[in-house]
Amino acid sequence: MEQQSAQDDSSGPNNALQVISNGLVHLMSECYGRGPTKAKTYILDDAYVICVMHEIFTTAEQTLIEAGEKDLVRDTRIAFQTALAADFKGVVEEALGRRVLTYQSQIVFDPAASFEFFILEEA
């Protein structure tokens, strides 16, 4: 499986990956009032984009998690990501110049991270 990941390169596919990472972090920051502390984007087989983000939870979400409400936090996050799917897909489409067919998001709690999955239209 061919894999590319974002580096500090300012041209080519690595720059697009950095643009995606930065764009998704910015979007989450705008929408949640706080963005992840770290993000890295990968392209697999020229068909899939995966962005992994760390330290994603807001103070309110962290309070709920500590109160045993992980399912509530997950359900709310997934509903929110679904409502903003067009915005998330737009970040990837603009950076790569390719249509995103579908988008899915998932979170985990230990470590606090999210995984943003995009399936690209065939090139």
Backbone atoms as SQL, in Angstrom:
CREATE TABLE atoms (id INTEGER PRIMARY KEY, chain TEXT, resi INTEGER, resn TEXT, atom TEXT, x REAL, y REAL, z REAL);
INSERT INTO atoms VALUES
  (1, 'A', 1, 'MET', 'N', 0.843, -1.177, 0.000),
  (2, 'A', 1, 'MET', 'CA', 0.000, 0.000, 0.000),
  (3, 'A', 1, 'MET', 'C', 0.886, 1.236, 0.000),
  (4, 'A', 2, 'GLU', 'N', 0.670, 2.096, -0.979),
  (5, 'A', 2, 'GLU', 'CA', 1.444, 3.328, -1.086),
  (6, 'A', 2, 'GLU', 'C', 0.947, 4.335, -0.060),
  (7, 'A', 3, 'GLN', 'N', 1.874, 4.997, 0.619),
  (8, 'A', 3, 'GLN', 'CA', 1.496, 5.946, 1.660),
  (9, 'A', 3, 'GLN', 'C', 2.336, 7.200, 1.529),
  (10, 'A', 4, 'GLN', 'N', 1.699, 8.352, 1.687),
  (11, 'A', 4, 'GLN', 'CA', 2.397, 9.624, 1.766),
  (12, 'A', 4, 'GLN', 'C', 1.946, 10.284, 3.057),
  (13, 'A', 5, 'SER', 'N', 2.830, 11.034, 3.681),
  (14, 'A', 5, 'SER', 'CA', 2.436, 11.788, 4.867),
  (15, 'A', 5, 'SER', 'C', 2.967, 13.201, 4.775),
  (16, 'A', 6, 'ALA', 'N', 2.344, 14.085, 5.510),
  (17, 'A', 6, 'ALA', 'CA', 2.722, 15.498, 5.465),
  (18, 'A', 6, 'ALA', 'C', 4.089, 15.699, 6.104),
  (19, 'A', 7, 'GLN', 'N', 4.924, 16.460, 5.432),
  (20, 'A', 7, 'GLN', 'CA', 6.238, 16.837, 5.938),
  (21, 'A', 7, 'GLN', 'C', 6.337, 18.364, 5.863),
  (22, 'A', 8, 'ASP', 'N', 7.537, 18.900, 5.969),
  (23, 'A', 8, 'ASP', 'CA', 7.735, 20.338, 5.892),
  (24, 'A', 8, 'ASP', 'C', 7.982, 20.822, 4.472),
  (25, 'A', 9, 'ASP', 'N', 7.852, 19.968, 3.474),
  (26, 'A', 9, 'ASP', 'CA', 8.034, 20.323, 2.071),
  (27, 'A', 9, 'ASP', 'C', 6.978, 21.351, 1.675),
  (28, 'A', 10, 'SER', 'N', 7.366, 22.358, 0.912),
  (29, 'A', 10, 'SER', 'CA', 6.425, 23.418, 0.556),
  (30, 'A', 10, 'SER', 'C', 5.860, 23.266, -0.843),
  (31, 'A', 11, 'SER', 'N', 6.103, 22.127, -1.491),
  (32, 'A', 11, 'SER', 'CA', 5.562, 21.913, -2.830),
  (33, 'A', 11, 'SER', 'C', 5.118, 20.467, -2.978),
  (34, 'A', 12, 'GLY', 'N', 4.326, 20.218, -4.019),
  (35, 'A', 12, 'GLY', 'CA', 3.916, 18.865, -4.335),
  (36, 'A', 12, 'GLY', 'C', 2.902, 18.293, -3.372),
  (37, 'A', 13, 'PRO', 'N', 2.787, 16.948, -3.377),
  (38, 'A', 13, 'PRO', 'CA', 1.743, 16.302, -2.575),
  (39, 'A', 13, 'PRO', 'C', 1.893, 16.531, -1.079),
  (40, 'A', 14, 'ASN', 'N', 3.127, 16.649, -0.596),
  (41, 'A', 14, 'ASN', 'CA', 3.303, 16.880, 0.836),
  (42, 'A', 14, 'ASN', 'C', 2.736, 18.215, 1.265),
  (43, 'A', 15, 'ASN', 'N', 2.835, 19.234, 0.398),
  (44, 'A', 15, 'ASN', 'CA', 2.236, 20.524, 0.708),
  (45, 'A', 15, 'ASN', 'C', 0.723, 20.397, 0.791),
  (46, 'A', 16, 'ALA', 'N', 0.110, 19.636, -0.101),
  (47, 'A', 16, 'ALA', 'CA', -1.338, 19.428, -0.061),
  (48, 'A', 16, 'ALA', 'C', -1.743, 18.755, 1.243),
  (49, 'A', 17, 'LEU', 'N', -0.941, 17.813, 1.706),
  (50, 'A', 17, 'LEU', 'CA', -1.245, 17.134, 2.964),
  (51, 'A', 17, 'LEU', 'C', -1.170, 18.107, 4.138),
  (52, 'A', 18, 'GLN', 'N', -0.186, 18.985, 4.119),
  (53, 'A', 18, 'GLN', 'CA', -0.074, 20.000, 5.173),
  (54, 'A', 18, 'GLN', 'C', -1.251, 20.960, 5.110),
  (55, 'A', 19, 'VAL', 'N', -1.664, 21.329, 3.903),
  (56, 'A', 19, 'VAL', 'CA', -2.820, 22.210, 3.725),
  (57, 'A', 19, 'VAL', 'C', -4.071, 21.548, 4.307),
  (58, 'A', 20, 'ILE', 'N', -4.226, 20.248, 4.077),
  (59, 'A', 20, 'ILE', 'CA', -5.375, 19.527, 4.639),
  (60, 'A', 20, 'ILE', 'C', -5.310, 19.522, 6.159),
  (61, 'A', 21, 'SER', 'N', -4.156, 19.166, 6.711),
  (62, 'A', 21, 'SER', 'CA', -4.011, 19.160, 8.175),
  (63, 'A', 21, 'SER', 'C', -4.353, 20.521, 8.758),
  (64, 'A', 22, 'ASN', 'N', -3.746, 21.564, 8.203),
  (65, 'A', 22, 'ASN', 'CA', -3.992, 22.923, 8.712),
  (66, 'A', 22, 'ASN', 'C', -5.450, 23.332, 8.538),
  (67, 'A', 23, 'GLY', 'N', -6.034, 23.004, 7.383),
  (68, 'A', 23, 'GLY', 'CA', -7.421, 23.374, 7.123),
  (69, 'A', 23, 'GLY', 'C', -8.395, 22.689, 8.057),
  (70, 'A', 24, 'LEU', 'N', -8.178, 21.414, 8.331),
  (71, 'A', 24, 'LEU', 'CA', -9.072, 20.691, 9.237),
  (72, 'A', 24, 'LEU', 'C', -8.912, 21.173, 10.671),
  (73, 'A', 25, 'VAL', 'N', -7.677, 21.447, 11.089),
  (74, 'A', 25, 'VAL', 'CA', -7.447, 22.001, 12.437),
  (75, 'A', 25, 'VAL', 'C', -8.141, 23.354, 12.561),
  (76, 'A', 26, 'HIS', 'N', -8.007, 24.191, 11.542),
  (77, 'A', 26, 'HIS', 'CA', -8.642, 25.518, 11.566),
  (78, 'A', 26, 'HIS', 'C', -10.161, 25.384, 11.627),
  (79, 'A', 27, 'LEU', 'N', -10.722, 24.493, 10.829),
  (80, 'A', 27, 'LEU', 'CA', -12.169, 24.281, 10.828),
  (81, 'A', 27, 'LEU', 'C', -12.647, 23.808, 12.197),
  (82, 'A', 28, 'MET', 'N', -11.952, 22.872, 12.786),
  (83, 'A', 28, 'MET', 'CA', -12.345, 22.387, 14.115),
  (84, 'A', 28, 'MET', 'C', -12.201, 23.478, 15.162),
  (85, 'A', 29, 'SER', 'N', -11.164, 24.280, 15.053),
  (86, 'A', 29, 'SER', 'CA', -10.970, 25.379, 15.987),
  (87, 'A', 29, 'SER', 'C', -12.123, 26.384, 15.905),
  (88, 'A', 30, 'GLU', 'N', -12.529, 26.714, 14.681),
  (89, 'A', 30, 'GLU', 'CA', -13.646, 27.639, 14.491),
  (90, 'A', 30, 'GLU', 'C', -14.947, 27.073, 15.039),
  (91, 'A', 31, 'CYS', 'N', -15.182, 25.791, 14.811),
  (92, 'A', 31, 'CYS', 'CA', -16.466, 25.182, 15.152),
  (93, 'A', 31, 'CYS', 'C', -16.573, 24.754, 16.609),
  (94, 'A', 32, 'TYR', 'N', -15.482, 24.349, 17.209),
  (95, 'A', 32, 'TYR', 'CA', -15.495, 23.878, 18.587),
  (96, 'A', 32, 'TYR', 'C', -14.969, 24.911, 19.577),
  (97, 'A', 33, 'GLY', 'N', -14.378, 25.987, 19.063),
  (98, 'A', 33, 'GLY', 'CA', -13.782, 26.965, 19.958),
  (99, 'A', 33, 'GLY', 'C', -12.386, 26.566, 20.401),
  (100, 'A', 34, 'ARG', 'N', -11.949, 25.394, 19.952),
  (101, 'A', 34, 'ARG', 'CA', -10.620, 24.876, 20.286),
  (102, 'A', 34, 'ARG', 'C', -10.289, 23.815, 19.260),
  (103, 'A', 35, 'GLY', 'N', -9.073, 23.860, 18.743),
  (104, 'A', 35, 'GLY', 'CA', -8.659, 22.867, 17.768),
  (105, 'A', 35, 'GLY', 'C', -7.717, 21.849, 18.365),
  (106, 'A', 36, 'PRO', 'N', -7.431, 20.786, 17.624),
  (107, 'A', 36, 'PRO', 'CA', -6.461, 19.791, 18.080),
  (108, 'A', 36, 'PRO', 'C', -5.076, 20.405, 18.213),
  (109, 'A', 37, 'THR', 'N', -4.231, 19.798, 19.035),
  (110, 'A', 37, 'THR', 'CA', -2.882, 20.313, 19.220),
  (111, 'A', 37, 'THR', 'C', -1.924, 19.826, 18.142),
  (112, 'A', 38, 'LYS', 'N', -2.284, 18.717, 17.471),
  (113, 'A', 38, 'LYS', 'CA', -1.401, 18.149, 16.455),
  (114, 'A', 38, 'LYS', 'C', -2.254, 17.401, 15.447),
  (115, 'A', 39, 'ALA', 'N', -1.877, 17.502, 14.170),
  (116, 'A', 39, 'ALA', 'CA', -2.585, 16.765, 13.122),
  (117, 'A', 39, 'ALA', 'C', -1.593, 16.313, 12.066),
  (118, 'A', 40, 'LYS', 'N', -1.849, 15.153, 11.507),
  (119, 'A', 40, 'LYS', 'CA', -1.023, 14.638, 10.421),
  (120, 'A', 40, 'LYS', 'C', -1.943, 13.938, 9.436),
  (121, 'A', 41, 'THR', 'N', -1.716, 14.219, 8.159),
  (122, 'A', 41, 'THR', 'CA', -2.566, 13.686, 7.098),
  (123, 'A', 41, 'THR', 'C', -1.771, 12.733, 6.220),
  (124, 'A', 42, 'TYR', 'N', -2.450, 11.676, 5.788),
  (125, 'A', 42, 'TYR', 'CA', -1.864, 10.651, 4.935),
  (126, 'A', 42, 'TYR', 'C', -2.759, 10.425, 3.726),
  (127, 'A', 43, 'ILE', 'N', -2.156, 10.080, 2.596),
  (128, 'A', 43, 'ILE', 'CA', -2.892, 9.597, 1.429),
  (129, 'A', 43, 'ILE', 'C', -2.449, 8.155, 1.205),
  (130, 'A', 44, 'LEU', 'N', -3.428, 7.274, 1.097),
  (131, 'A', 44, 'LEU', 'CA', -3.146, 5.860, 0.871),
  (132, 'A', 44, 'LEU', 'C', -3.682, 5.461, -0.496),
  (133, 'A', 45, 'ASP', 'N', -2.846, 4.812, -1.282),
  (134, 'A', 45, 'ASP', 'CA', -3.222, 4.289, -2.595),
  (135, 'A', 45, 'ASP', 'C', -3.880, 5.319, -3.503),
  (136, 'A', 46, 'ASP', 'N', -3.560, 6.583, -3.350),
  (137, 'A', 46, 'ASP', 'CA', -4.118, 7.660, -4.158),
  (138, 'A', 46, 'ASP', 'C', -5.647, 7.649, -4.168),
  (139, 'A', 47, 'ALA', 'N', -6.249, 7.077, -3.108),
  (140, 'A', 47, 'ALA', 'CA', -7.708, 6.956, -3.063),
  (141, 'A', 47, 'ALA', 'C', -8.300, 7.329, -1.716),
  (142, 'A', 48, 'TYR', 'N', -7.485, 7.289, -0.664),
  (143, 'A', 48, 'TYR', 'CA', -7.981, 7.513, 0.691),
  (144, 'A', 48, 'TYR', 'C', -7.139, 8.571, 1.383),
  (145, 'A', 49, 'VAL', 'N', -7.806, 9.460, 2.086),
  (146, 'A', 49, 'VAL', 'CA', -7.117, 10.470, 2.892),
  (147, 'A', 49, 'VAL', 'C', -7.511, 10.222, 4.341),
  (148, 'A', 50, 'ILE', 'N', -6.514, 10.180, 5.202),
  (149, 'A', 50, 'ILE', 'CA', -6.753, 10.006, 6.633),
  (150, 'A', 50, 'ILE', 'C', -6.003, 11.102, 7.366),
  (151, 'A', 51, 'CYS', 'N', -6.722, 11.818, 8.206),
  (152, 'A', 51, 'CYS', 'CA', -6.097, 12.831, 9.056),
  (153, 'A', 51, 'CYS', 'C', -6.274, 12.402, 10.504),
  (154, 'A', 52, 'VAL', 'N', -5.164, 12.307, 11.227),
  (155, 'A', 52, 'VAL', 'CA', -5.173, 11.936, 12.637),
  (156, 'A', 52, 'VAL', 'C', -4.909, 13.203, 13.447),
  (157, 'A', 53, 'MET', 'N', -5.810, 13.495, 14.377),
  (158, 'A', 53, 'MET', 'CA', -5.682, 14.699, 15.206),
  (159, 'A', 53, 'MET', 'C', -5.605, 14.302, 16.678),
  (160, 'A', 54, 'HIS', 'N', -4.754, 15.009, 17.428),
  (161, 'A', 54, 'HIS', 'CA', -4.532, 14.684, 18.837),
  (162, 'A', 54, 'HIS', 'C', -5.000, 15.808, 19.752),
  (163, 'A', 55, 'GLU', 'N', -5.335, 15.419, 20.998),
  (164, 'A', 55, 'GLU', 'CA', -5.780, 16.373, 22.028),
  (165, 'A', 55, 'GLU', 'C', -6.938, 17.214, 21.498),
  (166, 'A', 56, 'ILE', 'N', -8.037, 16.560, 21.239),
  (167, 'A', 56, 'ILE', 'CA', -9.149, 17.173, 20.524),
  (168, 'A', 56, 'ILE', 'C', -10.266, 17.716, 21.405),
  (169, 'A', 57, 'PHE', 'N', -10.365, 17.265, 22.641),
  (170, 'A', 57, 'PHE', 'CA', -11.560, 17.559, 23.434),
  (171, 'A', 57, 'PHE', 'C', -11.550, 18.946, 24.061),
  (172, 'A', 58, 'THR', 'N', -12.743, 19.542, 24.075),
  (173, 'A', 58, 'THR', 'CA', -12.926, 20.824, 24.760),
  (174, 'A', 58, 'THR', 'C', -12.972, 20.576, 26.263),
  (175, 'A', 59, 'THR', 'N', -12.928, 21.628, 27.044),
  (176, 'A', 59, 'THR', 'CA', -13.019, 21.506, 28.499),
  (177, 'A', 59, 'THR', 'C', -14.346, 20.877, 28.898),
  (178, 'A', 60, 'ALA', 'N', -15.435, 21.288, 28.261),
  (179, 'A', 60, 'ALA', 'CA', -16.755, 20.722, 28.567),
  (180, 'A', 60, 'ALA', 'C', -16.796, 19.228, 28.253),
  (181, 'A', 61, 'GLU', 'N', -16.237, 18.844, 27.109),
  (182, 'A', 61, 'GLU', 'CA', -16.210, 17.423, 26.754),
  (183, 'A', 61, 'GLU', 'C', -15.360, 16.631, 27.733),
  (184, 'A', 62, 'GLN', 'N', -14.222, 17.182, 28.128),
  (185, 'A', 62, 'GLN', 'CA', -13.351, 16.500, 29.080),
  (186, 'A', 62, 'GLN', 'C', -14.072, 16.295, 30.417),
  (187, 'A', 63, 'THR', 'N', -14.851, 17.282, 30.836),
  (188, 'A', 63, 'THR', 'CA', -15.644, 17.155, 32.060),
  (189, 'A', 63, 'THR', 'C', -16.644, 16.008, 31.941),
  (190, 'A', 64, 'LEU', 'N', -17.321, 15.913, 30.798),
  (191, 'A', 64, 'LEU', 'CA', -18.269, 14.821, 30.569),
  (192, 'A', 64, 'LEU', 'C', -17.568, 13.463, 30.544),
  (193, 'A', 65, 'ILE', 'N', -16.415, 13.407, 29.918),
  (194, 'A', 65, 'ILE', 'CA', -15.642, 12.158, 29.857),
  (195, 'A', 65, 'ILE', 'C', -15.288, 11.699, 31.267),
  (196, 'A', 66, 'GLU', 'N', -14.827, 12.620, 32.087),
  (197, 'A', 66, 'GLU', 'CA', -14.466, 12.292, 33.469),
  (198, 'A', 66, 'GLU', 'C', -15.679, 11.872, 34.295),
  (199, 'A', 67, 'ALA', 'N', -16.878, 12.298, 33.876),
  (200, 'A', 67, 'ALA', 'CA', -18.119, 11.922, 34.559),
  (201, 'A', 67, 'ALA', 'C', -18.702, 10.621, 33.996),
  (202, 'A', 68, 'GLY', 'N', -17.949, 9.954, 33.114),
  (203, 'A', 68, 'GLY', 'CA', -18.387, 8.678, 32.569),
  (204, 'A', 68, 'GLY', 'C', -19.321, 8.779, 31.372),
  (205, 'A', 69, 'GLU', 'N', -19.343, 9.926, 30.720),
  (206, 'A', 69, 'GLU', 'CA', -20.265, 10.164, 29.604),
  (207, 'A', 69, 'GLU', 'C', -19.562, 10.103, 28.234),
  (208, 'A', 70, 'LYS', 'N', -18.692, 9.125, 28.057),
  (209, 'A', 70, 'LYS', 'CA', -17.974, 8.997, 26.784),
  (210, 'A', 70, 'LYS', 'C', -18.926, 8.806, 25.606),
  (211, 'A', 71, 'ASP', 'N', -19.969, 7.998, 25.800),
  (212, 'A', 71, 'ASP', 'CA', -20.908, 7.764, 24.702),
  (213, 'A', 71, 'ASP', 'C', -21.600, 9.044, 24.274),
  (214, 'A', 72, 'LEU', 'N', -21.944, 9.896, 25.229),
  (215, 'A', 72, 'LEU', 'CA', -22.574, 11.173, 24.908),
  (216, 'A', 72, 'LEU', 'C', -21.620, 12.063, 24.114),
  (217, 'A', 73, 'VAL', 'N', -20.361, 12.116, 24.531),
  (218, 'A', 73, 'VAL', 'CA', -19.360, 12.912, 23.820),
  (219, 'A', 73, 'VAL', 'C', -19.174, 12.374, 22.410),
  (220, 'A', 74, 'ARG', 'N', -19.054, 11.051, 22.271),
  (221, 'A', 74, 'ARG', 'CA', -18.879, 10.444, 20.940),
  (222, 'A', 74, 'ARG', 'C', -20.090, 10.744, 20.060),
  (223, 'A', 75, 'ASP', 'N', -21.294, 10.541, 20.572),
  (224, 'A', 75, 'ASP', 'CA', -22.507, 10.772, 19.784),
  (225, 'A', 75, 'ASP', 'C', -22.616, 12.230, 19.343),
  (226, 'A', 76, 'THR', 'N', -22.293, 13.144, 20.238),
  (227, 'A', 76, 'THR', 'CA', -22.365, 14.570, 19.906),
  (228, 'A', 76, 'THR', 'C', -21.320, 14.932, 18.866),
  (229, 'A', 77, 'ARG', 'N', -20.104, 14.436, 19.041),
  (230, 'A', 77, 'ARG', 'CA', -19.042, 14.702, 18.066),
  (231, 'A', 77, 'ARG', 'C', -19.408, 14.172, 16.683),
  (232, 'A', 78, 'ILE', 'N', -19.903, 12.953, 16.630),
  (233, 'A', 78, 'ILE', 'CA', -20.250, 12.341, 15.342),
  (234, 'A', 78, 'ILE', 'C', -21.391, 13.121, 14.688),
  (235, 'A', 79, 'ALA', 'N', -22.389, 13.523, 15.464),
  (236, 'A', 79, 'ALA', 'CA', -23.496, 14.318, 14.915),
  (237, 'A', 79, 'ALA', 'C', -22.982, 15.650, 14.378),
  (238, 'A', 80, 'PHE', 'N', -22.078, 16.265, 15.109),
  (239, 'A', 80, 'PHE', 'CA', -21.518, 17.548, 14.694),
  (240, 'A', 80, 'PHE', 'C', -20.702, 17.394, 13.418),
  (241, 'A', 81, 'GLN', 'N', -19.869, 16.353, 13.361),
  (242, 'A', 81, 'GLN', 'CA', -19.048, 16.116, 12.175),
  (243, 'A', 81, 'GLN', 'C', -19.939, 15.822, 10.962),
  (244, 'A', 82, 'THR', 'N', -21.031, 15.104, 11.174),
  (245, 'A', 82, 'THR', 'CA', -21.961, 14.810, 10.083),
  (246, 'A', 82, 'THR', 'C', -22.598, 16.095, 9.562),
  (247, 'A', 83, 'ALA', 'N', -22.979, 16.965, 10.483),
  (248, 'A', 83, 'ALA', 'CA', -23.592, 18.238, 10.085),
  (249, 'A', 83, 'ALA', 'C', -22.614, 19.106, 9.295),
  (250, 'A', 84, 'LEU', 'N', -21.330, 18.975, 9.565),
  (251, 'A', 84, 'LEU', 'CA', -20.301, 19.775, 8.901),
  (252, 'A', 84, 'LEU', 'C', -19.558, 19.000, 7.812),
  (253, 'A', 85, 'ALA', 'N', -20.093, 17.871, 7.388),
  (254, 'A', 85, 'ALA', 'CA', -19.392, 17.011, 6.431),
  (255, 'A', 85, 'ALA', 'C', -18.993, 17.763, 5.165),
  (256, 'A', 86, 'ALA', 'N', -19.871, 18.603, 4.643),
  (257, 'A', 86, 'ALA', 'CA', -19.542, 19.340, 3.411),
  (258, 'A', 86, 'ALA', 'C', -18.331, 20.245, 3.616),
  (259, 'A', 87, 'ASP', 'N', -18.215, 20.860, 4.786),
  (260, 'A', 87, 'ASP', 'CA', -17.073, 21.723, 5.079),
  (261, 'A', 87, 'ASP', 'C', -15.781, 20.910, 5.168),
  (262, 'A', 88, 'PHE', 'N', -15.846, 19.767, 5.850),
  (263, 'A', 88, 'PHE', 'CA', -14.675, 18.911, 5.975),
  (264, 'A', 88, 'PHE', 'C', -14.242, 18.401, 4.600),
  (265, 'A', 89, 'LYS', 'N', -15.201, 17.930, 3.797),
  (266, 'A', 89, 'LYS', 'CA', -14.893, 17.454, 2.453),
  (267, 'A', 89, 'LYS', 'C', -14.309, 18.581, 1.605),
  (268, 'A', 90, 'GLY', 'N', -14.820, 19.799, 1.771),
  (269, 'A', 90, 'GLY', 'CA', -14.340, 20.941, 1.006),
  (270, 'A', 90, 'GLY', 'C', -12.869, 21.231, 1.234),
  (271, 'A', 91, 'VAL', 'N', -12.400, 21.065, 2.460),
  (272, 'A', 91, 'VAL', 'CA', -10.977, 21.282, 2.761),
  (273, 'A', 91, 'VAL', 'C', -10.118, 20.338, 1.925),
  (274, 'A', 92, 'VAL', 'N', -10.494, 19.077, 1.876),
  (275, 'A', 92, 'VAL', 'CA', -9.727, 18.074, 1.135),
  (276, 'A', 92, 'VAL', 'C', -9.842, 18.309, -0.368),
  (277, 'A', 93, 'GLU', 'N', -11.053, 18.586, -0.836),
  (278, 'A', 93, 'GLU', 'CA', -11.258, 18.810, -2.267),
  (279, 'A', 93, 'GLU', 'C', -10.456, 20.003, -2.771),
  (280, 'A', 94, 'GLU', 'N', -10.438, 21.073, -2.000),
  (281, 'A', 94, 'GLU', 'CA', -9.682, 22.261, -2.409),
  (282, 'A', 94, 'GLU', 'C', -8.181, 21.989, -2.433),
  (283, 'A', 95, 'ALA', 'N', -7.682, 21.282, -1.433),
  (284, 'A', 95, 'ALA', 'CA', -6.241, 21.011, -1.351),
  (285, 'A', 95, 'ALA', 'C', -5.766, 20.064, -2.450),
  (286, 'A', 96, 'LEU', 'N', -6.604, 19.101, -2.815),
  (287, 'A', 96, 'LEU', 'CA', -6.176, 18.084, -3.781),
  (288, 'A', 96, 'LEU', 'C', -6.728, 18.302, -5.177),
  (289, 'A', 97, 'GLY', 'N', -7.731, 19.157, -5.302),
  (290, 'A', 97, 'GLY', 'CA', -8.348, 19.353, -6.608),
  (291, 'A', 97, 'GLY', 'C', -9.092, 18.122, -7.086),
  (292, 'A', 98, 'ARG', 'N', -9.592, 17.342, -6.133),
  (293, 'A', 98, 'ARG', 'CA', -10.336, 16.119, -6.437),
  (294, 'A', 98, 'ARG', 'C', -11.587, 16.057, -5.575),
  (295, 'A', 99, 'ARG', 'N', -12.608, 15.434, -6.115),
  (296, 'A', 99, 'ARG', 'CA', -13.869, 15.299, -5.392),
  (297, 'A', 99, 'ARG', 'C', -13.754, 14.224, -4.313),
  (298, 'A', 100, 'VAL', 'N', -14.328, 14.505, -3.151),
  (299, 'A', 100, 'VAL', 'CA', -14.424, 13.525, -2.072),
  (300, 'A', 100, 'VAL', 'C', -15.778, 12.844, -2.203),
  (301, 'A', 101, 'LEU', 'N', -15.766, 11.522, -2.295),
  (302, 'A', 101, 'LEU', 'CA', -17.006, 10.767, -2.435),
  (303, 'A', 101, 'LEU', 'C', -17.745, 10.638, -1.107),
  (304, 'A', 102, 'THR', 'N', -16.996, 10.392, -0.053),
  (305, 'A', 102, 'THR', 'CA', -17.609, 10.238, 1.256),
  (306, 'A', 102, 'THR', 'C', -16.604, 10.580, 2.346),
  (307, 'A', 103, 'TYR', 'N', -17.146, 10.864, 3.525),
  (308, 'A', 103, 'TYR', 'CA', -16.334, 11.284, 4.668),
  (309, 'A', 103, 'TYR', 'C', -16.891, 10.625, 5.919),
  (310, 'A', 104, 'GLN', 'N', -16.020, 10.205, 6.807),
  (311, 'A', 104, 'GLN', 'CA', -16.411, 9.600, 8.072),
  (312, 'A', 104, 'GLN', 'C', -15.439, 10.059, 9.150),
  (313, 'A', 105, 'SER', 'N', -15.942, 10.231, 10.356),
  (314, 'A', 105, 'SER', 'CA', -15.116, 10.672, 11.471),
  (315, 'A', 105, 'SER', 'C', -15.284, 9.699, 12.635),
  (316, 'A', 106, 'GLN', 'N', -14.222, 9.520, 13.397),
  (317, 'A', 106, 'GLN', 'CA', -14.285, 8.691, 14.593),
  (318, 'A', 106, 'GLN', 'C', -13.356, 9.273, 15.648),
  (319, 'A', 107, 'ILE', 'N', -13.748, 9.111, 16.917),
  (320, 'A', 107, 'ILE', 'CA', -12.903, 9.585, 18.012),
  (321, 'A', 107, 'ILE', 'C', -12.548, 8.420, 18.926),
  (322, 'A', 108, 'VAL', 'N', -11.426, 8.580, 19.605),
  (323, 'A', 108, 'VAL', 'CA', -11.006, 7.656, 20.665),
  (324, 'A', 108, 'VAL', 'C', -10.612, 8.504, 21.867),
  (325, 'A', 109, 'PHE', 'N', -10.592, 7.881, 23.041),
  (326, 'A', 109, 'PHE', 'CA', -10.408, 8.642, 24.267),
  (327, 'A', 109, 'PHE', 'C', -9.028, 8.520, 24.899),
  (328, 'A', 110, 'ASP', 'N', -8.330, 7.418, 24.680),
  (329, 'A', 110, 'ASP', 'CA', -7.033, 7.244, 25.326),
  (330, 'A', 110, 'ASP', 'C', -6.056, 6.611, 24.344),
  (331, 'A', 111, 'PRO', 'N', -5.296, 7.427, 23.649),
  (332, 'A', 111, 'PRO', 'CA', -5.150, 8.881, 23.777),
  (333, 'A', 111, 'PRO', 'C', -6.296, 9.609, 23.078),
  (334, 'A', 112, 'ALA', 'N', -6.526, 10.841, 23.497),
  (335, 'A', 112, 'ALA', 'CA', -7.586, 11.659, 22.915),
  (336, 'A', 112, 'ALA', 'C', -7.223, 11.997, 21.477),
  (337, 'A', 113, 'ALA', 'N', -7.962, 11.404, 20.532),
  (338, 'A', 113, 'ALA', 'CA', -7.639, 11.605, 19.123),
  (339, 'A', 113, 'ALA', 'C', -8.890, 11.433, 18.272),
  (340, 'A', 114, 'SER', 'N', -8.823, 11.996, 17.088),
  (341, 'A', 114, 'SER', 'CA', -9.876, 11.754, 16.102),
  (342, 'A', 114, 'SER', 'C', -9.230, 11.316, 14.805),
  (343, 'A', 115, 'PHE', 'N', -10.003, 10.592, 14.024),
  (344, 'A', 115, 'PHE', 'CA', -9.570, 10.095, 12.730),
  (345, 'A', 115, 'PHE', 'C', -10.594, 10.554, 11.707),
  (346, 'A', 116, 'GLU', 'N', -10.149, 11.316, 10.742),
  (347, 'A', 116, 'GLU', 'CA', -11.019, 11.817, 9.684),
  (348, 'A', 116, 'GLU', 'C', -10.682, 11.035, 8.422),
  (349, 'A', 117, 'PHE', 'N', -11.652, 10.301, 7.886),
  (350, 'A', 117, 'PHE', 'CA', -11.450, 9.436, 6.722),
  (351, 'A', 117, 'PHE', 'C', -12.189, 10.013, 5.520),
  (352, 'A', 118, 'PHE', 'N', -11.511, 10.079, 4.399),
  (353, 'A', 118, 'PHE', 'CA', -12.096, 10.584, 3.156),
  (354, 'A', 118, 'PHE', 'C', -11.798, 9.574, 2.047),
  (355, 'A', 119, 'ILE', 'N', -12.795, 9.288, 1.234),
  (356, 'A', 119, 'ILE', 'CA', -12.597, 8.450, 0.050),
  (357, 'A', 119, 'ILE', 'C', -12.703, 9.373, -1.166),
  (358, 'A', 120, 'LEU', 'N', -11.652, 9.351, -1.989),
  (359, 'A', 120, 'LEU', 'CA', -11.563, 10.237, -3.134),
  (360, 'A', 120, 'LEU', 'C', -12.146, 9.613, -4.398),
  (361, 'A', 121, 'GLU', 'N', -12.682, 10.478, -5.248),
  (362, 'A', 121, 'GLU', 'CA', -13.107, 10.046, -6.571),
  (363, 'A', 121, 'GLU', 'C', -11.865, 9.604, -7.334),
  (364, 'A', 122, 'GLU', 'N', -12.025, 8.642, -8.210),
  (365, 'A', 122, 'GLU', 'CA', -10.898, 8.129, -8.982),
  (366, 'A', 122, 'GLU', 'C', -10.270, 9.256, -9.799),
  (367, 'A', 123, 'ALA', 'N', -8.942, 9.285, -9.826),
  (368, 'A', 123, 'ALA', 'CA', -8.217, 10.344, -10.542),
  (369, 'A', 123, 'ALA', 'C', -8.262, 10.151, -12.040);
